[in-house]
Amino acid sequence: MQNVQQKFDQLLVEAIDEVLCFYGEPVRNHIYMLLEDNFSITKNNLPQQIQEFSRLLYRLFGSHAKLIEIKCMKKFYSKIKNEPQIGKLTIKIEGDNLTFLDYINKFTSQTLSKPL
């Protein structure tokens, strides 16, 4: 059985993967290749390397990376809220200029510190 952190990581990877698929398989595969070649980041260890993932998005897409990050946050939230183990935990995330890294860090610190 997965613990909360493992489930959180799995859902985050799924959300990111689904958003990247929206831009097409070649784009998604190219991003994963660049992550691995430049940062030694595999798809499965993305949750621990969100900052580098975000940096790569900004290098590739400039200011449009923010849109990709917002899609990732929305997709992740849609997955989390339906997860019995994690979705029942309430969190409060505020801020107009919230970055993807801020969102994941706040979500992690507020969610994973709460008892199930």
VEXGUTOR-653025 format. One line per field, with one value per residue: residue number from 0; residue in one letter; y, z, x of N, C-alpha, C in turn. Coordinates in pm, whole numbers. Layout:
dopa: (NUM | ...)
lumtor: (A | ...)
nv: (Y | ...)
nw: (Z | ...)
nu: (X | ...)
cav: (Y | ...)
caw: (Z | ...)
cau: (X | ...)
cv: (Y | ...)
cw: (Z | ...)
cu: (X | ...)
***
This chain:
dopa: (0 | 1 | 2 | 3 | 4 | 5 | 6 | 7 | 8 | 9 | 10 | 11 | 12 | 13 | 14 | 15 | 16 | 17 | 18 | 19 | 20 | 21 | 22 | 23 | 24 | 25 | 26 | 27 | 28 | 29 | 30 | 31 | 32 | 33 | 34 | 35 | 36 | 37 | 38 | 39 | 40 | 41 | 42 | 43 | 44 | 45 | 46 | 47 | 48 | 49 | 50 | 51 | 52 | 53 | 54 | 55 | 56 | 57 | 58 | 59 | 60 | 61 | 62 | 63 | 64 | 65 | 66 | 67 | 68 | 69 | 70 | 71 | 72 | 73 | 74 | 75 | 76 | 77 | 78 | 79 | 80 | 81 | 82 | 83 | 84 | 85 | 86 | 87 | 88 | 89 | 90 | 91 | 92 | 93 | 94 | 95 | 96 | 97 | 98 | 99 | 100 | 101 | 102 | 103 | 104 | 105 | 106 | 107 | 108 | 109 | 110 | 111 | 112 | 113 | 114 | 115)
lumtor: (M | Q | N | V | Q | Q | K | F | D | Q | L | L | V | E | A | I | D | E | V | L | C | F | Y | G | E | P | V | R | N | H | I | Y | M | L | L | E | D | N | F | S | I | T | K | N | N | L | P | Q | Q | I | Q | E | F | S | R | L | L | Y | R | L | F | G | S | H | A | K | L | I | E | I | K | C | M | K | K | F | Y | S | K | I | K | N | E | P | Q | I | G | K | L | T | I | K | I | E | G | D | N | L | T | F | L | D | Y | I | N | K | F | T | S | Q | T | L | S | K | P | L)
nv: (-119 | 224 | 505 | 836 | 1029 | 891 | 851 | 1114 | 1198 | 1026 | 1113 | 1374 | 1338 | 1209 | 1415 | 1617 | 1476 | 1432 | 1695 | 1773 | 1595 | 1709 | 1895 | 1741 | 1430 | 1437 | 1682 | 1641 | 1416 | 1530 | 1722 | 1555 | 1424 | 1637 | 1706 | 1479 | 1467 | 1721 | 1770 | 1532 | 1422 | 1205 | 1103 | 990 | 1101 | 1363 | 1498 | 1560 | 1738 | 1980 | 2250 | 2255 | 2146 | 2350 | 2558 | 2460 | 2462 | 2740 | 2815 | 2691 | 2781 | 3045 | 3319 | 3185 | 2952 | 2980 | 2939 | 2667 | 2569 | 2650 | 2492 | 2244 | 2268 | 2286 | 2040 | 1863 | 1931 | 1849 | 1576 | 1517 | 1598 | 1400 | 1185 | 950 | 920 | 1154 | 1370 | 1437 | 1596 | 1926 | 2227 | 2550 | 2769 | 3059 | 3360 | 3585 | 3579 | 3320 | 3064 | 2763 | 2605 | 2718 | 2648 | 2363 | 2320 | 2443 | 2295 | 2041 | 2081 | 2153 | 1948 | 1694 | 1706 | 1673 | 1455 | 1148)
nw: (0 | -80 | 76 | 191 | 84 | -136 | -292 | -340 | -492 | -712 | -823 | -888 | -1082 | -1277 | -1338 | -1444 | -1663 | -1815 | -1880 | -2031 | -2243 | -2373 | -2536 | -2727 | -2816 | -2918 | -2809 | -2534 | -2495 | -2570 | -2368 | -2143 | -2218 | -2220 | -1948 | -1834 | -1959 | -1901 | -1628 | -1496 | -1426 | -1392 | -1512 | -1297 | -1071 | -1071 | -879 | -667 | -783 | -873 | -901 | -1088 | -1306 | -1353 | -1419 | -1661 | -1818 | -1835 | -1972 | -2217 | -2302 | -2228 | -2107 | -2145 | -2011 | -1764 | -1811 | -1868 | -1621 | -1466 | -1578 | -1499 | -1220 | -1195 | -1305 | -1131 | -889 | -956 | -961 | -701 | -532 | -559 | -442 | -192 | 24 | 37 | -57 | 134 | 312 | 404 | 265 | 265 | 28 | -77 | -271 | -526 | -702 | -707 | -760 | -948 | -807 | -548 | -502 | -501 | -292 | -73 | -73 | -20 | 235 | 393 | 357 | 386 | 644 | 800 | 997 | 883)
nu: (84 | 51 | 206 | 111 | 289 | 400 | 171 | 98 | 324 | 298 | 51 | 118 | 318 | 163 | -18 | 150 | 254 | 21 | -50 | 173 | 142 | -68 | 50 | 158 | 312 | 584 | 681 | 646 | 816 | 1060 | 1095 | 1119 | 1355 | 1540 | 1530 | 1641 | 1895 | 2011 | 1967 | 1968 | 1724 | 1461 | 1138 | 997 | 1120 | 1048 | 876 | 1049 | 1213 | 1100 | 1168 | 1380 | 1247 | 1061 | 1239 | 1342 | 1110 | 1067 | 1297 | 1253 | 996 | 964 | 775 | 538 | 556 | 442 | 171 | 168 | 249 | 30 | -170 | -71 | -96 | -376 | -457 | -331 | -460 | -721 | -686 | -597 | -811 | -999 | -891 | -909 | -730 | -580 | -732 | -921 | -793 | -771 | -647 | -493 | -414 | -278 | -234 | -147 | 64 | 155 | 383 | 452 | 632 | 603 | 336 | 341 | 524 | 389 | 155 | 258 | 382 | 163 | -20 | 108 | 193 | -24 | -227 | -376)
cav: (0 | 346 | 605 | 962 | 1091 | 816 | 879 | 1254 | 1199 | 958 | 1199 | 1490 | 1292 | 1187 | 1546 | 1679 | 1398 | 1457 | 1831 | 1773 | 1522 | 1804 | 1964 | 1641 | 1332 | 1481 | 1787 | 1576 | 1333 | 1620 | 1780 | 1450 | 1400 | 1750 | 1693 | 1373 | 1503 | 1843 | 1774 | 1394 | 1405 | 1114 | 1132 | 948 | 1182 | 1501 | 1565 | 1608 | 1830 | 2072 | 2376 | 2235 | 2129 | 2483 | 2632 | 2412 | 2514 | 2882 | 2822 | 2647 | 2849 | 3183 | 3353 | 3089 | 2843 | 3003 | 2875 | 2523 | 2544 | 2663 | 2370 | 2136 | 2286 | 2252 | 1896 | 1800 | 1950 | 1765 | 1438 | 1509 | 1615 | 1275 | 1080 | 936 | 931 | 1289 | 1469 | 1479 | 1694 | 2060 | 2314 | 2689 | 2822 | 3193 | 3441 | 3617 | 3547 | 3187 | 2988 | 2619 | 2558 | 2760 | 2568 | 2227 | 2325 | 2470 | 2179 | 1934 | 2109 | 2156 | 1820 | 1579 | 1721 | 1645 | 1312 | 1097)
caw: (0 | -88 | 179 | 138 | 1 | -261 | -370 | -381 | -599 | -828 | -884 | -945 | -1207 | -1373 | -1379 | -1531 | -1786 | -1893 | -1934 | -2138 | -2357 | -2442 | -2635 | -2823 | -2773 | -2943 | -2713 | -2403 | -2496 | -2574 | -2235 | -2056 | -2259 | -2170 | -1802 | -1801 | -2008 | -1839 | -1483 | -1446 | -1367 | -1464 | -1494 | -1164 | -961 | -1091 | -758 | -584 | -865 | -936 | -935 | -1213 | -1408 | -1381 | -1490 | -1798 | -1888 | -1866 | -2076 | -2344 | -2341 | -2182 | -2018 | -2166 | -1914 | -1655 | -1851 | -1851 | -1477 | -1418 | -1620 | -1412 | -1088 | -1206 | -1327 | -1004 | -794 | -995 | -923 | -554 | -463 | -567 | -378 | -55 | 124 | 42 | -88 | 253 | 386 | 351 | 267 | 229 | -52 | -123 | -336 | -666 | -780 | -665 | -865 | -942 | -696 | -424 | -489 | -462 | -158 | 27 | -69 | 48 | 377 | 464 | 344 | 438 | 787 | 870 | 1012 | 803)
cau: (0 | 127 | 183 | 61 | 392 | 410 | 51 | 114 | 423 | 240 | -50 | 186 | 380 | 54 | -72 | 249 | 260 | -100 | -42 | 273 | 83 | -156 | 132 | 200 | 412 | 722 | 716 | 659 | 937 | 1175 | 1110 | 1176 | 1493 | 1619 | 1539 | 1737 | 2028 | 2065 | 1951 | 1962 | 1591 | 1371 | 996 | 952 | 1169 | 1004 | 825 | 1159 | 1293 | 1006 | 1235 | 1453 | 1144 | 1011 | 1345 | 1347 | 992 | 1090 | 1400 | 1195 | 873 | 959 | 662 | 429 | 574 | 345 | 45 | 187 | 249 | -109 | -240 | -23 | -158 | -519 | -468 | -291 | -569 | -835 | -654 | -586 | -939 | -1075 | -812 | -958 | -624 | -525 | -834 | -998 | -713 | -794 | -530 | -519 | -304 | -315 | -130 | -171 | 182 | 198 | 450 | 432 | 715 | 535 | 214 | 377 | 584 | 285 | 66 | 331 | 402 | 36 | -92 | 181 | 215 | -150 | -257 | -489)
cv: (125 | 436 | 735 | 1028 | 1021 | 846 | 1022 | 1262 | 1137 | 1048 | 1322 | 1452 | 1270 | 1319 | 1614 | 1608 | 1425 | 1597 | 1836 | 1699 | 1612 | 1875 | 1869 | 1553 | 1379 | 1588 | 1726 | 1496 | 1419 | 1683 | 1677 | 1421 | 1513 | 1745 | 1590 | 1411 | 1620 | 1842 | 1636 | 1367 | 1311 | 1155 | 1101 | 1029 | 1331 | 1567 | 1621 | 1715 | 1933 | 2202 | 2363 | 2217 | 2266 | 2566 | 2590 | 2464 | 2660 | 2901 | 2790 | 2737 | 2995 | 3206 | 3258 | 2969 | 2857 | 2935 | 2723 | 2488 | 2554 | 2540 | 2252 | 2146 | 2245 | 2101 | 1820 | 1812 | 1862 | 1619 | 1422 | 1512 | 1489 | 1158 | 1067 | 960 | 1075 | 1395 | 1517 | 1580 | 1831 | 2143 | 2454 | 2741 | 2954 | 3258 | 3461 | 3575 | 3411 | 3114 | 2840 | 2560 | 2594 | 2672 | 2427 | 2225 | 2349 | 2351 | 2065 | 1960 | 2106 | 2020 | 1706 | 1589 | 1690 | 1495 | 1272 | 1056)
cw: (0 | 32 | 112 | 45 | -135 | -351 | -424 | -501 | -727 | -899 | -947 | -1078 | -1314 | -1426 | -1477 | -1665 | -1875 | -1954 | -2048 | -2262 | -2439 | -2554 | -2739 | -2769 | -2799 | -2843 | -2576 | -2395 | -2497 | -2437 | -2140 | -2090 | -2207 | -2019 | -1764 | -1841 | -1932 | -1686 | -1417 | -1372 | -1453 | -1434 | -1351 | -1049 | -982 | -962 | -667 | -656 | -937 | -980 | -1068 | -1329 | -1450 | -1459 | -1637 | -1878 | -1928 | -1971 | -2213 | -2393 | -2298 | -2090 | -2035 | -2071 | -1798 | -1686 | -1834 | -1703 | -1419 | -1456 | -1533 | -1275 | -1091 | -1221 | -1199 | -902 | -828 | -959 | -771 | -487 | -465 | -500 | -231 | 52 | 142 | 26 | 30 | 338 | 323 | 364 | 229 | 156 | -110 | -195 | -482 | -755 | -741 | -782 | -847 | -824 | -562 | -397 | -439 | -322 | -50 | 40 | 9 | 197 | 455 | 463 | 413 | 587 | 870 | 884 | 925 | 891)
cu: (88 | 102 | 141 | 162 | 403 | 290 | 56 | 209 | 367 | 139 | 12 | 251 | 273 | 0 | 23 | 254 | 139 | -99 | 59 | 222 | -8 | -80 | 190 | 311 | 556 | 769 | 739 | 789 | 1064 | 1201 | 1170 | 1322 | 1584 | 1635 | 1644 | 1879 | 2091 | 2063 | 1955 | 1831 | 1510 | 1227 | 952 | 1009 | 1141 | 954 | 935 | 1242 | 1205 | 1075 | 1310 | 1357 | 1090 | 1113 | 1352 | 1228 | 1013 | 1198 | 1341 | 1082 | 863 | 840 | 543 | 440 | 475 | 212 | 53 | 184 | 107 | -189 | -199 | -87 | -305 | -537 | -435 | -404 | -689 | -811 | -655 | -722 | -1024 | -1005 | -853 | -852 | -577 | -632 | -914 | -922 | -733 | -666 | -574 | -395 | -350 | -200 | -160 | -55 | 241 | 263 | 419 | 509 | 651 | 414 | 246 | 437 | 480 | 191 | 132 | 341 | 272 | -34 | -19 | 212 | 89 | -170 | -375 | -604)
***
